[in-house]
Amino acid sequence: MLVLCLLVGSFALVSSAVVLAVGTSDQADWALFLFTLVVLVPGALAAGRRIARTLEAAGGPAAVSAVAVRAAIGLLAVVLAARAARALGSSSSAVLVVLIALWGGALAVAVRRGSRWGRSEAVLADRDAARTWLVLVALACLSVIAFLSPALLQPVKLGISLAVAAALTVLHDHSRRSRHRRWMGRLVDAGAVALVVLTVTDVSAYLEYLRPDAKTVVLDGLAYTPDLLGYVQRAHQGFWLAPLNDMLHGRALLVDVSAQYGVGVFYFLAGFFQIAPLGYGALSLLAGFVTSLQYATAYGVMRLGGCPRTIAVPAITAAVIGLVLGSLGSPADFPSTGGLRFGLAWLVAALAVLGTRWPRSRRSLQGAAVALVGLASVWSVETFAVVAATFIAVAAFEAATQERGHRARYFGRSMIAAVCSCFFAHLVLAVGTRAFAGSWPDWSMYLAFVRSYAGGLYILAVRPWSPGLPVLFVHVASAIALAALLARRHRLALERRTLVSAIAVTSGLGVASFAYFVGHSHPNTLLYVSLPAVVEVCLWVSLVGDRLLQAPRATRLVATAGALWLAALLVISGWPDAIDKWRRTALDQAIPGHGGRLREAVPKLWRSPPGDARAPEAQALLDRHLAKGEPALVIMEPALSVETLVRSERVNVLPIGDPEQDNVVPHESYPKVRRAIDGLPPGTLMLAQLRALGAPAKPPAVRPDSRRKLVRLQKVALDRIRARFRLEEVDRSPRGFAVVRLAARRGE
């Protein structure tokens, strides 16, 4: 606790100073996140251990406990005072700087006095501190409330959350004292997994915004209309479908095609689309199903780790309702936010827990985890970062459980095995690309994508009272507590090796996945990366309730009630959106007499009806003038261009998959486009929009807006085409599309 107080206090001081000095920015977000992990955490550990040794030498463990409790109470009081100042219109950052400085001085005085205590004085102080635990718990609950959305602070919602937590706590306490048949427990687990898969799998994501009764959603002051949500979804999925469309027509990834979301993941998807028809609907269906497996695996990690069902079932229920159904859109809408990005890391976590639970299969399971690290290294940079952090946490924990003298050797062997796996994966990719495309992989454009998106989209991580801050400190506190457990209660860690291993892997996974929120700190993004925090809290509560820990019954009940209260708040926060989204779930559509349209919804989603009503008209123009499957020169609105090419089963003559994606790295894409235009022969047909060509449309085309404009890459391409050719109209459609012939200029 003392280490955590020092960490939170130093973080509050540094972050407030940063906000006052430079404000919020991308660079401040990342710098503070890395500074916390690299400097503040090790510094707090070193300072905490030194203070603890000083106090323990004077008054024993009782002195450490007494000072730690007082430090925690003082720090929580500072946090609440700063939150009150912000509510009254003052700068909470300025208040925090002053109050944290005063708190640090008071802590130094308390440590100095504690170092002069004798054993008897320390015991008396510890008894006094024991009476203050109630105050500490109360302040901790109030501090949690300080970071909640105002919508959750209504008395009715808080009352419901407390009542639900109390009821579940009583049920859990009663369940611990009763015995159930093993087959009944397994039936509950199987039912929970099945319900998770059916609820998270979205069978109407792509079709949802097309409904006439779809609702406008307001988040962070921005209104997301059904039309806007539909465009955002199709634009996001275009980043996936455009490269896949090129790959399925013979173009090679990292040679002719690049994609910002990775490499290996696109080979996985290309294999899926050998069976499924390429389209938005099938991609949504797969993304939702893979994410459902991710959440099912998280439940499996809790249960295999030793988390009781009376905690694991409410926790995964809260996670599904609050994190999936309660988010804007869903991982089916935005594949980069779900299992396609985080799924491999959860597999590594599951393999680690299984390895400690089944010692006879440990080597084979560790080998599978090493292989997953290699696969992740070519899957995507983001996935590799999360998988690598998870694997390092696994290796560090396993090394810590070895005998002294063998720990560094064990950890080193694990790292060497992972590096070799990564090397082998890249070797296979390189040799395969060379054999298929006749060229070695060129990573320059993909790495350019990674650099361009490293800056982030929104700035909230260092803003005071961001809900991301408690989530971050759940991960950090878990790691610190784990280190303390291994150092001070090593025997307990060995006896509860499976449970402690689960805590270790989810802590590493949580810290790494939180980096995604640092770079993309929209409130909705936090929901995508909070699953590890839910699992960590449940695992720690399970450890506190373990009989070997011999924690007092009151402590166990308070820990359980606190965790279940947070789960209830998570459910309440996501409940309104969950009610609206319920009809999208496979579970609802599978219930006869309720949704009951699963057999209709899945085939409809599989076939991908038009997202943009103009796409079939543009497709008809291409089919009328070009042979089936022949590449087409297309310059239209980015999302419409992608959908038209995908639906017509063609690729663009120009090296432009998704115009918006390729426009992100102009220094990489512009030279390739110019070379392709210089090689176009006269007589080539081009599909474009009349308004883009400067010609009037009869009848008038759809009124243009910011989402229906060509990006700069397309404008540069069109200007270069006009400089080389005359554009002769061949055909046009009622909605303003035209097929033009590129005719040689006279004298050329």
Protein Blocks (a to p, Z undefined) as FASTA:
>chain_A
ZZmmmmmmmmmmmmmmmmmmnopafklmmmmmmmmmmmmmmmmmmmmmmmmmmmmmmnom
mlmmmmmmmmmmmmmmmmmmmmmmmmnopafklmmmmmmmmmmmmmmmmmmmmmmpcfkl
mmmmmmmmmmmmmmmmmmmmmmmmmmpcfklmpfklmmmmmmmmmmmmmmmmmmmmpccd
fklmmmmmmmmmmmmmmmmpccklmmmmmpmkbccddeehiacdfklmmmmmmmmmmmmm
mmmmmmmnopaehklpccfkbjklmmmmmmmmmmmccdfklmmmmmmmmmmmmmmmmmmm
mmmnopafklmmmmmmmmmmmmmmmpghjfklmmmlmmmlmmmmmmmmmmmmmmmmmmml
mmmmmmmmmmmmmmmmmmpmmlmmmmmmmmmmmmmmmmmmmcehilmmmmmmmmmmmmmm
mmmmmmmmmmmmmmmnopacdfklmmmmmmmmmnojbdfklpghiaklmmmmmmmmmmmm
mmmmmmmmmmlmmmmmmmmmmmmmmmmmmmmmmmmmmmmmcfklmmmmmmmmmmmmmmmm
mmmmpmklopafklmmmmmmmmmmmmmmmmmmmmmmmmmmmmmpmklmmmghilopmmmm
mmmmmnopafblklmmmmmmmmmmpcehiacdddddfklmmmmmmmnopacfbacfblml
mmmmmmlmmmmmmmmmmmpcehiacdddfklnopacddddddddfklcccfklmmmmmmm
mmmpccddfbdcfkopacddddddehZZ
